[in-house]
Amino acid sequence: YKFLAVNYLRYKPGNVLTLTALNSADAFQRASDPEKMNFRYTLGGRIEAEKMGVYATLGAWFQGGTNPSGKDLAAWYLQPEIRYSVSGGMVARFGAEIFSGTENGSASPTDHSFVPLYGTAHRFNGSMDLITKFPGDVGGAGLVNPYLFLSRPLSAKFDLRADFHTFHLQSNYILNDREINKYLGFENDFLITWKPNSITKVDLGISYMLPTESFQIVKKSGNSEYNLTWIYLGLTFKPQLLGMNFK
């Protein structure tokens, strides 16, 4: 981008509610006229409420203006979530990310594909990072991603987390004059964390994905006949090498 402006406001009217507004404008140089830019506006915010161990939130954004290629843009995004904490440290989060999309082959002069700006697709769309580039990874048809995150400390040194996702297209995708099934697949991510001391952490991640033929079509890669598995082991070591106190 050639231009970026961001506005952030946060207001907490009481002990329960938190209101946040996050708006931005970014502009991209036109390929046909380098002296001009295509401006995209992303406007929205988040409502949060927390009381007695229950947290609820709704984030909503609208994108307007023009996309980087100069086409008129009208897209939206929603993210509702409920989080519940129980005794023993167990935390359950249930929510969804919904990105609007554009039906491929549509004669509409407007682009309806929402593009998250500098977002964290890895955090919400699965640890295998199969859906990180919008709109390309979903064929421009948007995404509906209901998720369930469960986490619990097993002991003072061990934590367990399990994430569950089902992926669906938000808009229609047409292939050979037929609408394909919107269901893209199921992903399950497990993370076991061991903290032997205050400066060391060991992560063992195990993920698998059950893709559908529709996912292969919109990604334009892979083979839906094969289930996907990914395992990783990570070591984080954070010693304090130098400490100074100033009085």
Disulfide bonds with the S-S distance in Angstrom:
none
